[in-house]
Amino acid sequence: MRLQDVWFRYGRRAPWTLRGVDLTLEPGETAVVAGPNGSGKSTLLQLAAGVLVPGRGIVAQRPKVVGWVPERFPADQPFTARAYLTHMGKIHGLDAAADIDRWADRLNFGHFLDVRLGRLSKGSAQKVGLVQALLKPPGLLVLDEPWEGLDAQTREQVPAIVAEVVGRGGSVLVSDHLGEVARLPGARRWDVRDGEVRAGERAGGKKVIELAVDAAEAGDAVSRLRSFGFDVLSVRDEVPQR
């Protein structure tokens, strides 16, 4: 996907929010959008996802399937979580019942599937928003502050989900102000400031080392590893037998 000389503003006489953006996101690549509040990060994400249309320039070669997760999922809708996700699956031509249950189990919100969206907490609503973006495997996954409001267990899943999308040859574009993007090894950085976007280099390569600890000590082990600056990519219950 390429953004070619993209400009955007929120009104004909408004100042330009973004000016002359030229960026490329390759298949199998992750880019992290960084910058101060109000710099245009969310605007850039929405342009990439197709939610907004440039005032000038074009977004070319956008994948056909785009998964878009806004910072705040619009939960003021007259559906239960299950009904909403079922409807979104039908839009994609899917019978998504099994996938909805699988994702609900993975993200630990199965007990909320039959609750109306408007009654969900922000974190639970964000899980619904994440699932709707993944029901049909996206060629481009766009995540605006995906860790915001999520419980610790679900935050651990986000890097794994990103890795799965990238592993299938998809691209991921993500913003974050909580520092969680440190868990996305090899991601490219896009810095947004004063209406302009500068593409940085890909982060240096890392090695993945698997460790096994007693279940009762897992939480303490994760905390200690992070305190030493290590990235904990995932936590699972069992270690496969070798």
N, C-alpha and C positions, 0 to 999 in steps of 0.2 A: 504494500500500500504506500502511495506517495502523496504528500501534501505539497502542492506546487504553488508558490507565491500566494499563499492563503492569507486573506485579510478578513476581519470580522468586527462588526460593531452592532450594538443593540438598538440602533435607531439611525435614521438618515442623517441627523445632525449631531449624533453622539460621537464622542471620540472613539478612535479605533481601539478595541480591546486587544486585538492581535494584529500584527503587521508583517507582511512578507514572510510567512512561515514556509520554509522548505525543509521537509523531513522525509525520511524513508524508514519504514518498518518492514523488515524482511520476514518471510515465513520462518517459524522456529525461533523467533527473537522476542525478547521481553524488553520493554522500555519503561522506565520510571520517570514520571513527570514530577518535577520538584520546583518549588518557588514559594514566595511569601503569599499570605492570604490576599485575595483580590488581584493576583497577578494575571489570572486568566487560565489557570490549570484546568478547571472544570469546563471552561469554554473550549479549550483545545481537545479535551476528551470527547465532548459532545460533537465537535466537528468530525473527529475521527470516526465516531460511531454512526454518524449520519443523522443525529438528532437535530443538529443545526446545519445550515447551508452557508457556505462562505459568501461574503459580500463581493469578494474578488478571488480569483484563483480557483483551483479545482482540487478535489480529493480523488485520486485515480487508483484503480486496481484494488478497491476495497473488497474483501472477501464477501461472498454471497450470504453467508451466515454470520451475523454479528451478535454476540452476547453483550448486552449493555446493562451494567449495574450502577445506578446513580448513587450518590452519597446517601440520600434519603429515599427509600422505597416508598412510592405513593400508596400508602395503605388505606386511604379513605375510599374504600370500594366495597360494594355490597356482596362480597363473596367470602366463603371460607377459604383458607389457604389451599385446601385440596381442590376446591372447585375452580379457583383461579388458575392453579397450575395445570389442571386438566384442560381448561379452556386454552391456555397458552400452548399446551402440547398439540391440541387440535389445529391451532393456527399453523403449526409446522407439519401437519399431516401425521401426527404421532398418536398412538394409543400409549399414553405415558404413565399409566397406573403403576406399573412395576417400577419404573424409574423414579417416580415420585416417592414411593415407599423406600427405595434404596437410598436416595439422597436424604430423605428425612431421617433415616436411621444413621447415616454417616454424619450428618450435621446436628444430630440430637434434637430434633424438633417434631418427632412423630406424634407426640402427645398434643401438639398444637395444630395438626392438620385440619381438624374439623372446627377450629375456632375462627370466627370472622376476622378478617384482616384488620379492621379498625380497633380490635381489642388486643392485638399483639403488641408486645414491647418493641422498641426500636430494633433491638438485636434480633428478635424472632422474625420481624418483618424483613430485615436485611437478609436473613437466611432464605426466605421465600424469594426475594429478588435475585439472590445468587443462583438458586435452583432454576428459576425461569430462564436465566441466561445460559444454562448448561444442558437443558433438556435435549436440545439438538446440538451436537458437538460444534462449537463455533470455530470458524476460521480466524476470527478476530474476537478476543475477549477484552472488553474495556471496563475497568474497575475504578470507580471514583471513591477513594477512601474505604476500601472493602473491609478493613478491620474495625471500623468505627462501630461501637456498640456491641460487638460480638463477645461471647464468653471465651475464656482462655482455650477451652477444648476446640472450639470452632476456628479460632485464630490459627491454631496449628494446622488446620486443613487447607488454608488458603495457599500457602506455598506449594503444597502437593497438587492442588487443583491446577495452579499455574503451570507446574511442571508437566502435568498430563496433557494440557492443551498444547504446550510447546512441543512435547514429545510426539504429538500427532501431526506436527508441521504447522500448527496454528501460531498466531501472534498474540501477544498480550501487552496491553497498555494500562498502566496502573499509577494512581497517585496515592500519597499517604503522608500524614504529618505525625504519625505515632512512632516512626522509626522502624516499623516492621519490615520495610522493603529491604533491610539488610539481609533478610532471609531469602532473597531472590538472587542467587549467585549468577554472575554472568550477565546481569541486566544492563542495558544501556541507559544513560541518564539524559533526560531532556530538561533543561533549565529554562523556566519561564520568568522573565523579568522585564518590566517597562514595555510590555507589548511585543517583545521579541522572544524567540525560542532558539536556544543554542543546544545542539546535540553534542553530548560528551562521549567519551570512549566507553567501551564495554568494561565492566568491572573485571578484575583479574580472576583467573581460574581458581577453583578450590577443590579440595579432596573431600569426599564424603566417607566418614568413618562410622560404622554402626556399632552401638554399644547396647548391652543388655544389663538391666538392673532389676532388683526386686520391685514388685509393683508398689509396695509401701514406700519405697524410696524414690519413685519416679519424679514426683513433684520437686523434691529437694535437689535431685540430680539436674533437672532442667534448669532450675534457678541458678545453681552453682556454675553450670556450663555457660549460661548467658552472662553471669557476672565476670567470667574470664574472657568475654568477647566472642564466644563461639556461637554460630547460628544453629539452632535446633530446628531441623526441617520438618520432622514429624515424630509422633509418639504412637506406637501401636501396642496391642496387647500381647502378641505372640511373636517369637522369633522362629522363622522356618527351620525345620530340621535339616541338617546337612549330611 
